[in-house]
Amino acid sequence: MFTVNDIGKNYKKKMVLNHISLQVAPGECIGLLGINGSGKSTLAGLAARLYDASEGEVLIDGKNVKDYSFRGLYDKMGYVTQKAVLFSDTIEGNVAFGEAAQAITEEDVKKAIDISQAQEFIDTKKKKYRSPISQGGSNVSGGQKQRLSIARAIAKHPDVYIFDDSFSALDYKTDAVLRKELKAKTKDSTVMIVAQRISTILHAEQIIVLDDGQIVGKGTHKELLKSCEAYYQIASSQLSEKELEADMKEVD
């Protein structure tokens, strides 16, 4: 269970998040949507305790994130940033990276790679899983880096997944297939997805629309088309007229 109670975050005396409250149960996916600077990544960072809330509290399984040890919180969470982080190691070593690597089996690595849709490009490499990755992932593409970073989170089997715009470098087809596979894998976990594309969070149980650090909409895709003007504007700029029309009819 992931819970945010009336949190705020202050940067240089400016509130970038104001009175945000939400709750996500195990097995549920929450999507965060909004224009650049609306506070999406700040909220994700607070959840991962990259920094602390200025007001309110962030809880995981009813316990304040501040009361977890670093290792305790790390073991509970799979956090993937927009800027994928890879290290000078093999593909396998990058996926099984970290102190928890001892508990990650070869089968965990292979399954995570399969779910993240990384297997296809790995198969083109002579050494497969033992192929070298340069520091920062300079010898693989942006989409390949993201897929390996996503695989690293999946291999841990965490209770909470946070994807901070982690699908942006993927093409639409790969994005759709990956999310379908991921949904089956995370059926007992809490998932938070920060997204620029509505298609990435279309089927989330709950979508939060942020604007200037505040929640301006909360609900499913179809509910928000009716209830939230900011969401409708984003949807109308990204979805085809036919898709939008069909979704609007279903909520009439």
Steps between C-alpha positions, in 0.01 A plus 500: 500500500634840400349806672562874474340716768470873426859540389670816383848561367684828519790599274669831577189630681271403212247220551526262205245255646197610699276281719537180297316196642456163333502127571595208277430141606706193407407387150402851393670732254492878535594729214634854548437739213556871448700754305872550567554657842166385640664295778482143367866410546514682833217280628675187370825612665326551833357150475851362446638731769747671273403793720252555783164673504493846656149422629293186551621141473570222252420148617576155365302219666392750765857594595653841434779476241719700741482207745641247256872435479650572159533127432148430626349759266726396210391138532132598488528720195587480132564856381574579135588854396446661160875520454598134506807421709732221382844398621819359354405134528328226302129512410436237767704692756302819434165326545611325819676812633508598868529349845194286431677344201590191708128419523436553127527176306590451136136406442391833659728686258372312195135549598553872568674545164215319327234720664693821426518408129880507506548144377472595132802730496698273735458214253688704239808513723769234479536451878127537578455567877876527547534774240685803643325828578712816501483744791176695465378261231672690220508190278121443503210718383272705723216250470734210576631678809147557625406137446803379697423745784140374508628141503719585802193617695296194399773253600479620862131401540429820698176587681494846339598593144561863404553580132591867462430557130693179437315404181561822307782363281300192399299483181124464542494128416778410746338722764165320462645147506728579795216643707280197427775264619575725795136501616504122536831514689391777740151370588593492870710820502424872507598681179548873442561621144597857413417549133497752220288278277141423594528161328754394764252544789173453313402188694625605845247445779556861602644798312610814682517820297739759644521868415728746677558257788133428565261217415250630244357163402475147641331198346514255211572606142132506405393677819762771451394567142173624647613652828841659435556765232880479533488125434264541208733753340797263529291209370371695202857589401624139517209270407335479163158655454356150456654373827385806691149477361470132594621560855269800546200294384568236762472754783184669369 
